[in-house]
Amino acid sequence: MATKPPQPKDRVVYAEFGAATERPPATERPDLHPQQQNLKVQAARKGRKGKTVTVISGFEASAATLAELGKKLKAQCGSGGTVKAQTIEIQGDHRPQVMQILSQLGYPVKLSGG
């Protein structure tokens, strides 16, 4: 009887937009200058029970920098949110406002999705 080779437990089966793959942990990452980063902003509803969130991805920064930026964006938008795996999620559809704030901070921002 032939046996199957063991499958790795951390194998990625599905990854949504902006999911981090093959990247070192955020604590080891150096902060790039804002103009050297390419950020994408999109509104997503998948896996959130129909609730819309604004997802900002493409960051190349440490966890502390992301937490600080996330806090600033949440305060400016007047809503909650979280920082997950090099992405920032803001509750609600705040794409124009988030793009304006990030542009003022010097980040090149692109609108992604519909």
C-alpha positions in Angstrom: 0.0 0.0 0.0 1.4 3.4 -1.1 1.5 6.2 1.4 1.0 9.8 0.6 3.8 12.3 1.4 2.9 14.6 4.3 1.3 17.9 3.3 2.6 21.1 5.0 0.1 22.5 7.5 0.8 26.1 6.6 0.0 25.8 2.9 -2.0 28.7 1.5 -5.2 27.5 -0.2 -6.9 30.9 -0.8 -5.6 34.4 -0.3 -7.7 37.5 -0.6 -6.5 40.8 -2.1 -3.5 42.2 -0.3 -2.7 39.0 1.6 0.9 38.7 2.7 2.8 35.8 1.2 6.5 34.9 1.5 7.3 38.1 3.5 9.4 38.3 6.6 7.6 39.3 9.8 6.8 43.0 10.2 9.2 43.3 13.2 12.2 42.6 10.9 11.1 44.9 8.2 12.8 48.3 7.7 10.5 51.3 7.2 10.6 52.5 3.6 10.1 56.1 2.8 6.4 56.8 2.0 7.2 57.7 -1.6 8.9 54.3 -2.2 5.7 52.4 -1.3 2.9 51.5 -3.6 -0.4 51.5 -1.7 -3.7 50.1 -3.0 -7.1 51.2 -1.5 -10.2 49.1 -2.0 -13.6 48.4 -0.5 -14.2 44.8 0.4 -17.2 42.9 1.7 -16.1 39.2 1.4 -16.1 37.3 4.7 -17.5 40.2 6.7 -21.2 39.3 6.8 -22.0 42.0 4.2 -20.3 44.8 6.1 -18.0 47.1 3.9 -14.5 47.8 5.0 -11.8 49.9 3.4 -8.6 47.9 2.9 -5.3 49.6 2.4 -2.5 47.2 1.4 1.1 47.4 0.0 2.8 48.7 3.1 6.5 48.0 3.6 6.8 49.2 7.2 7.2 48.0 10.8 4.3 47.0 13.0 4.7 50.1 15.1 4.5 52.4 12.1 1.4 50.7 10.8 -0.3 50.9 14.2 0.4 54.6 14.4 -0.8 55.2 10.8 -3.9 53.0 11.4 -4.7 55.0 14.5 -4.4 58.3 12.6 -6.7 57.0 9.8 -9.3 55.7 12.1 -9.4 59.1 13.9 -9.7 61.0 10.7 -12.5 58.8 9.4 -14.3 58.6 12.7 -14.6 54.8 12.6 -13.0 51.7 13.9 -10.6 49.4 12.2 -7.6 47.1 12.6 -4.1 46.4 11.4 -3.6 42.9 10.0 -0.6 41.4 8.1 0.7 44.6 6.5 -2.8 45.9 5.7 -5.0 48.4 7.5 -8.8 47.9 7.5 -11.1 50.8 8.3 -14.8 50.0 9.0 -17.1 51.5 6.3 -16.4 52.8 2.8 -13.9 55.7 3.3 -11.9 55.3 0.0 -11.9 59.0 -1.1 -11.1 60.2 2.4 -8.3 57.6 3.0 -6.8 58.3 -0.4 -6.7 62.1 0.4 -5.1 61.6 3.8 -2.4 59.2 2.5 -1.6 61.5 -0.4 -1.1 64.4 2.1 1.3 62.1 4.0 3.3 61.5 0.9 2.2 58.0 0.0 1.4 57.2 -3.7 -2.1 55.7 -3.6 -4.1 53.8 -6.3 -7.8 53.0 -6.2 -8.2 49.2 -6.7 -11.4 47.4 -7.5 -14.8 48.8 -8.4 
